[in-house]
Amino acid sequence: MSLVSAQKLSKRFGEMIAVDNVSLDVARGEVVGFLGPNGAGKSTTMKMISGFLEPDRGAAEICGVDVWSHPEEAKSRLGYLPEGAPAYGDMPVADFLRFCGRMRGLKGAGLRNRLAEMADRVRLTEVWSRPIETLSKGYRRRVGIAQALIHDPDVLILDEPTDGLDPNQKHEMRTLIRTIAPEKSIIVSTHILEEVEAICSRAVIIARGQVVADSTPQDLLERAANGRAIRVTIGSPEEKAVVEKVKPCSDGADLEVMERRNGSTRLLLRYGDTPADATELAKRLRDAELPVEEVGLWRPRLEDVFRDVTTPYH
């Protein structure tokens, strides 16, 4: 069963189409990475799913409850970390989370237990009595995570959950998300692609308000590779000359300069639907007396996939 269901959401701001017919379903146990360039419509989509922004068209449900027909019931099952993790800066951490818990209907021993759990699991004990405005960006982000988790919701929507955290804190936050994931539906909006590979079971990529890819990170990587591209490194910094000499050996591939570094030029040769033969290409390059340093099948990273599927929408 999908705990999050968004169907054909659309939103305009004046003449600008921010979100265009976006549908998204997230089942219990799924952690979905929601990706897109700046201005692609990620935050607008999440605000509509969470009931903070009304769509022009479309519908959204949380745990089967319509977000707009029954907003209080839907939001009671949702934990939401907005962009920037807004909070009352003059309140101490403990008082702010106690306030959030009471707003969520917690009281008495139940509230005390959840506060103690948040202090421990989100690592807030050291700053428990300090005003939020005095905290580092990383600690403010942790407070934002804690307020989203305080009532133990079935659905979490997290906008940049590790923004501002140092590497150790990122590891702790990712571990926390993986720990709670089996019993929840989680949507993580992030621009940190390594985060998607680390914690997400699915990646949804949006560009210009439309979904352009929806699959597991591994499947996206495998489809991007598929033996159809070769990476070549030539021991020369002369980019134009390298391209001119490699092209006749490439058997019609599209050439892309990936980088120039330490006196070498690295190229990516794309063969479309034709399987690439790295051994044959290496032989041709050496026969052409090029200073070949590396020839091998291209193994893409998620950022390569991201660039490929979003570039046509720029």
Summary of the structure (lengths in Angstrom):
residues: 314
radius of gyration: 23.9
end to end distance: 35.3
largest distance: 79.5
contacts: 998
relative contact order: 0.13
helix: 39%
strand: 29%
